[in-house]
Amino acid sequence: KSRIRKIKMEGLRAYQILTCVSFFVLFPLIHCWGNDGHVAVCRIAQSRLSEAAADAVKQLLPESADNDLGSVCTWADHVKFHYHWSSALHFIDTPDNLCTYQYNRDCKDEDRVKGRCVAGAINNYTTQLLSYNSASSSHSEYNLTEALLFLSHFIGDIHQPLHVGFTSDRGGNTIDVHWYTRKQVLHHVWDNNIIETAEERFYNSNIDGLVDAIQQNITTDWADLVKKWETCSANNTACPDVYASEGIKAACDWAYKGVSEGSILEDAYIFTFFTLQLISVDPSIKQHLKTFNQLQFTLEFSLTWARASGEVFGE
């Protein structure tokens, strides 16, 4: 038991010094999670895992992934058409215009079943991964491969502001706007259009160039801020309620602000909020820079601690 406590504390200390960044670090538009957003988050998180956690991820990934978590990080989106029950786990609907989140009030599906939202899903799949043991994972009561893929995707989703949005517009899905000249719904702008525009302008529409640039920035411009970006308390492996509260605040401060039906969204829409962010010292803003880091920490802590538990108790 003392060994487990020591490993837990080491994991938490490691988390406190992990470098934190989001796509805002390199380009003000990148705070969204379409295919490329999820791929980038998963690849960066995987690249920064310890040897033990990286080995656990490798063991759990399907062979077809070729040890690339990013290649299957959108699996949870595709499987919605097979696992219909999982659709409600990608988002949280909150009361219109309150700009707050409460688990007991908001984390429920359309049938009002509590716990069925993205925050509840993160808690659930983190708990499942805590049961991982390399020697007996094939006999687990859970499908830990699916748990890994769901968790990796949902940590991305919960940080996209409109995945925690207003009930009446279904997180911006019923608000028609124009992204420059293209007609879209507001949710799709944040899920896809923003990051695609960034890649086109700066990285020759190449996700690898974007990932490489973020990786380089991790160890330079933002390295000195890492210790200030702690979120989870000493008793938590993941903090989805914190993420969700930040998400709805971001939705109100950025995504919804100044937008109405038919709005034309161009550079000013994003750059205005980026400028405000640069001069802001609000910790909740800076905490939005940590999506991949929170995925990294959750995988690191749950998988390595679970393995250590198995070793201590001879499992």
C-alpha positions as CSV (number, residue, x, y, z in Angstrom):
1,K,0.0,0.0,0.0
2,S,2.8,2.4,0.8
3,R,4.3,1.7,-2.6
4,I,1.0,2.5,-4.3
5,R,0.7,5.8,-2.4
6,K,4.3,6.6,-3.4
7,I,3.5,5.9,-7.0
8,K,0.3,8.0,-6.9
9,M,2.2,10.9,-5.4
10,E,5.0,10.6,-8.0
11,G,2.3,10.6,-10.7
12,L,0.7,13.7,-9.3
13,R,4.1,15.5,-9.0
14,A,4.9,14.5,-12.5
15,Y,1.6,16.0,-13.6
16,Q,2.3,19.3,-12.0
17,I,5.5,19.7,-14.1
18,L,4.1,18.4,-17.4
19,T,4.3,21.0,-20.2
20,C,0.8,22.3,-21.0
21,V,-0.3,23.7,-24.3
22,S,-3.2,23.8,-26.6
23,F,-3.6,24.7,-30.2
24,F,-4.0,28.3,-29.1
25,V,-0.3,28.3,-28.4
26,L,0.6,28.3,-32.0
27,F,-2.3,29.8,-33.7
28,P,-5.3,31.6,-32.1
29,L,-7.9,29.6,-34.0
30,I,-7.1,26.2,-32.8
31,H,-9.4,25.3,-30.0
32,C,-11.7,22.9,-31.7
33,W,-12.0,19.1,-32.1
34,G,-12.8,17.8,-35.5
35,N,-10.8,14.9,-36.9
36,D,-7.5,16.7,-37.0
37,G,-8.0,18.2,-33.5
38,H,-8.5,14.8,-32.0
39,V,-5.6,13.3,-33.9
40,A,-3.2,16.1,-32.8
41,V,-4.3,15.8,-29.1
42,C,-3.8,12.0,-29.0
43,R,-0.5,12.0,-30.8
44,I,1.0,14.7,-28.6
45,A,-0.3,13.0,-25.4
46,Q,1.0,9.6,-26.5
47,S,4.4,11.0,-27.4
48,R,4.9,12.4,-23.8
49,L,3.8,9.3,-21.9
50,S,6.3,7.5,-19.6
51,E,7.7,4.2,-20.8
52,A,5.3,2.2,-18.6
53,A,2.2,4.1,-19.7
54,A,3.3,4.1,-23.3
55,D,3.7,0.3,-23.2
56,A,0.2,0.0,-21.7
57,V,-1.3,2.1,-24.5
58,K,0.6,0.0,-27.0
59,Q,-0.8,-3.2,-25.5
60,L,-4.4,-1.9,-25.5
61,L,-4.4,-0.4,-29.0
62,P,-5.8,-2.5,-31.8
63,E,-3.2,-4.0,-34.1
64,S,-4.5,-2.0,-37.0
65,A,-3.5,1.3,-35.2
66,D,0.2,0.4,-35.5
67,N,0.8,1.9,-32.1
68,D,-0.6,5.3,-33.2
69,L,-3.3,6.5,-30.7
70,G,-4.1,9.4,-33.0
71,S,-5.1,7.1,-35.8
72,V,-8.0,5.8,-33.8
73,C,-8.8,8.9,-31.8
74,T,-12.0,9.6,-33.8
75,W,-13.2,6.0,-33.4
76,A,-15.8,7.2,-30.8
77,D,-17.4,9.4,-33.4
78,H,-17.7,6.6,-35.9
79,V,-19.0,4.0,-33.5
80,K,-22.0,6.2,-32.5
81,F,-23.9,4.6,-35.5
82,H,-23.3,1.2,-34.0
83,Y,-23.3,2.0,-30.3
84,H,-26.3,4.3,-30.3
85,W,-26.2,4.5,-26.5
86,S,-22.8,6.4,-26.8
87,S,-24.2,9.4,-28.7
88,A,-25.2,11.2,-25.4
89,L,-21.7,10.8,-24.0
90,H,-20.0,13.4,-26.3
91,F,-21.6,16.5,-24.9
92,I,-23.4,18.3,-22.0
93,D,-26.4,20.5,-22.4
94,T,-26.7,23.3,-19.9
95,P,-29.5,25.8,-19.2
96,D,-29.5,28.7,-21.7
97,N,-27.5,31.8,-20.8
98,L,-26.5,30.7,-17.3
99,C,-23.0,30.0,-18.4
100,T,-22.5,27.5,-15.6
101,Y,-22.3,23.8,-15.2
102,Q,-23.4,21.5,-12.4
103,Y,-23.0,17.8,-12.6
104,N,-26.2,16.8,-10.8
105,R,-28.3,19.3,-12.9
106,D,-26.7,18.9,-16.3
107,C,-25.1,15.5,-16.7
108,K,-28.0,13.5,-18.0
109,D,-29.3,12.3,-21.4
110,E,-32.6,13.2,-23.1
111,D,-34.3,10.5,-20.9
112,R,-32.9,12.3,-17.9
113,V,-30.7,9.3,-17.0
114,K,-28.0,10.8,-14.7
115,G,-24.3,10.4,-15.5
116,R,-24.9,10.1,-19.2
117,C,-22.8,13.0,-20.5
118,V,-19.2,13.5,-21.5
119,A,-18.2,14.3,-17.9
120,G,-19.8,11.1,-16.6
121,A,-18.2,9.2,-19.5
122,I,-14.7,10.4,-18.6
123,N,-15.2,9.3,-15.0
124,N,-16.5,5.9,-16.1
125,Y,-13.7,5.1,-18.6
126,T,-11.0,6.4,-16.3
127,T,-12.2,4.1,-13.6
128,Q,-12.2,1.2,-16.1
129,L,-8.6,1.9,-17.1
130,L,-7.6,1.9,-13.4
131,S,-8.3,-1.9,-13.6
132,Y,-5.6,-2.4,-16.2
133,N,-2.9,-4.9,-15.5
134,S,-0.7,-6.1,-18.3
135,A,-0.7,-9.7,-17.1
136,S,-4.5,-10.0,-16.9
137,S,-6.0,-7.3,-19.2
138,S,-7.4,-10.0,-21.5
139,H,-9.5,-11.2,-18.6
140,S,-10.8,-7.9,-17.5
141,E,-14.5,-7.4,-17.0
142,Y,-14.2,-4.3,-19.2
143,N,-13.2,-3.8,-22.8
144,L,-10.1,-1.8,-22.0
145,T,-9.3,-1.1,-25.6
146,E,-12.7,0.6,-26.0
147,A,-12.2,2.4,-22.7
148,L,-8.9,3.8,-23.9
149,L,-10.4,5.0,-27.2
150,F,-13.5,6.5,-25.6
151,L,-11.5,8.3,-22.9
152,S,-9.0,9.7,-25.4
153,H,-11.8,11.1,-27.5
154,F,-14.0,12.4,-24.8
155,I,-11.2,14.4,-23.1
156,G,-10.9,16.2,-26.5
157,D,-14.6,16.7,-26.8
158,I,-15.1,18.2,-23.3
159,H,-12.6,20.9,-24.2
160,Q,-14.4,22.1,-27.3
161,P,-16.5,24.9,-25.9
162,L,-19.7,23.9,-27.8
163,H,-19.6,20.3,-26.5
164,V,-20.7,22.0,-23.3
165,G,-23.3,24.4,-24.6
166,F,-26.9,25.6,-24.4
167,T,-29.8,23.2,-24.4
168,S,-32.0,25.1,-26.9
169,D,-29.5,25.3,-29.7
170,R,-27.9,21.8,-28.9
171,G,-24.4,23.3,-28.5
172,G,-24.6,25.5,-31.5
173,N,-25.9,22.8,-33.8
174,T,-29.0,24.8,-34.7
175,I,-27.4,28.2,-35.2
176,D,-26.7,28.8,-38.9
177,V,-23.7,31.1,-39.7
178,H,-21.2,31.7,-42.4
179,W,-17.6,30.8,-41.9
180,Y,-16.3,33.4,-44.3
181,T,-18.4,32.6,-47.4
182,R,-19.3,29.0,-46.4
183,K,-22.6,28.3,-44.7
184,Q,-22.2,26.2,-41.6
185,V,-23.7,25.6,-38.2
186,L,-21.8,27.2,-35.3
187,H,-20.9,23.9,-33.8
188,H,-19.2,22.7,-37.0
189,V,-17.2,25.9,-37.2
190,W,-15.6,25.1,-33.8
191,D,-15.3,21.3,-34.5
192,N,-13.7,21.6,-38.0
193,N,-13.6,24.9,-39.9
194,I,-11.3,26.8,-37.6
195,I,-8.6,24.2,-37.4
196,E,-8.8,23.4,-41.2
197,T,-8.4,27.1,-41.9
198,A,-5.3,27.3,-39.6
199,E,-3.8,24.2,-41.3
200,E,-4.4,25.6,-44.7
201,R,-2.8,29.0,-43.9
202,F,0.2,27.9,-41.9
203,Y,0.9,24.2,-42.5
204,N,0.0,23.4,-46.1
205,S,-3.1,21.6,-44.9
206,N,-0.8,19.1,-43.2
207,I,-1.7,17.8,-39.7
208,D,1.9,16.6,-39.2
209,G,3.3,20.1,-39.6
210,L,0.8,21.3,-37.0
211,V,1.7,18.6,-34.5
212,D,5.4,19.2,-35.0
213,A,5.0,22.9,-34.4
214,I,3.1,22.3,-31.2
215,Q,5.6,19.8,-30.0
216,Q,8.4,22.4,-30.5
217,N,6.4,25.1,-28.7
218,I,5.7,22.8,-25.7
219,T,9.3,23.0,-24.6
220,T,9.9,26.7,-25.3
221,D,7.3,29.5,-25.0
222,W,5.1,27.8,-22.4
223,A,7.5,25.7,-20.4
224,D,7.8,28.3,-17.7
225,L,4.1,28.3,-17.1
226,V,3.7,24.6,-16.6
227,K,3.6,24.6,-12.8
228,K,0.8,27.1,-12.7
229,W,-1.5,24.9,-14.7
230,E,-2.4,22.2,-12.2
231,T,-6.1,21.3,-12.2
232,C,-6.9,18.0,-10.5
233,S,-6.7,17.7,-6.8
234,A,-4.5,15.1,-5.1
235,N,-7.5,12.8,-4.9
236,N,-8.6,12.8,-8.5
237,T,-7.3,11.1,-11.6
238,A,-9.4,13.2,-13.9
239,C,-11.4,16.3,-13.3
240,P,-14.2,16.4,-15.9
241,D,-16.4,18.7,-13.8
242,V,-13.6,21.3,-13.9
243,Y,-13.2,20.8,-17.6
244,A,-16.9,21.2,-18.2
245,S,-17.2,24.4,-16.1
246,E,-14.3,25.8,-18.1
247,G,-16.0,24.7,-21.3
248,I,-19.3,26.5,-20.8
249,K,-17.4,29.6,-19.7
250,A,-15.4,29.5,-23.0
251,A,-18.6,28.9,-24.9
252,C,-20.1,32.1,-23.4
253,D,-16.9,34.1,-23.6
254,W,-15.9,33.0,-27.1
255,A,-18.1,30.8,-29.2
256,Y,-21.5,32.3,-28.6
257,K,-20.4,35.9,-28.0
258,G,-21.6,38.3,-30.7
259,V,-23.1,35.4,-32.8
260,S,-26.6,35.2,-34.0
261,E,-28.5,33.4,-36.7
262,G,-26.9,34.3,-40.1
263,S,-23.7,35.9,-38.6
264,I,-20.7,36.1,-40.8
265,L,-17.6,34.8,-38.9
266,E,-14.2,35.8,-40.2
267,D,-10.8,36.7,-38.7
268,A,-12.2,39.3,-36.3
269,Y,-14.4,36.6,-34.6
270,I,-11.4,34.6,-33.5
271,F,-8.6,37.2,-33.2
272,T,-10.7,39.3,-30.9
273,F,-10.9,36.5,-28.3
274,F,-7.3,35.6,-28.8
275,T,-6.2,39.1,-28.1
276,L,-8.3,39.2,-24.9
277,Q,-6.7,35.8,-23.9
278,L,-3.2,37.1,-24.4
279,I,-3.7,40.0,-21.9
280,S,-5.8,38.0,-19.5
281,V,-4.4,36.5,-16.3
282,D,-7.5,34.6,-15.5
283,P,-6.4,31.0,-14.6
284,S,-9.5,29.5,-16.1
285,I,-8.4,30.9,-19.5
286,K,-5.0,29.4,-19.2
287,Q,-6.4,26.1,-18.1
288,H,-7.9,25.8,-21.6
289,L,-4.4,25.3,-22.9
290,K,-4.1,21.9,-21.4
291,T,-6.3,19.4,-23.3
292,F,-3.6,17.1,-24.5
293,N,-1.8,17.4,-21.2
294,Q,-4.9,16.3,-19.3
295,L,-5.3,13.3,-21.6
296,Q,-1.6,12.5,-21.0
297,F,-1.9,12.8,-17.3
298,T,-5.1,10.7,-17.1
299,L,-3.6,7.9,-19.1
300,E,-0.3,8.1,-17.3
301,F,-1.9,8.0,-13.9
302,S,-4.6,5.4,-14.5
303,L,-2.5,2.9,-16.4
304,T,0.8,3.1,-14.4
305,W,-1.0,3.1,-11.1
306,A,-3.2,0.2,-12.1
307,R,-0.1,-1.7,-13.2
308,A,1.7,-1.0,-9.9
309,S,-1.4,-2.1,-7.9
310,G,-1.3,-5.4,-9.7
311,E,2.4,-5.9,-9.0
312,V,1.9,-5.1,-5.3
313,F,-1.0,-7.5,-4.8
314,G,0.4,-10.2,-7.0
315,E,-2.2,-9.9,-9.7
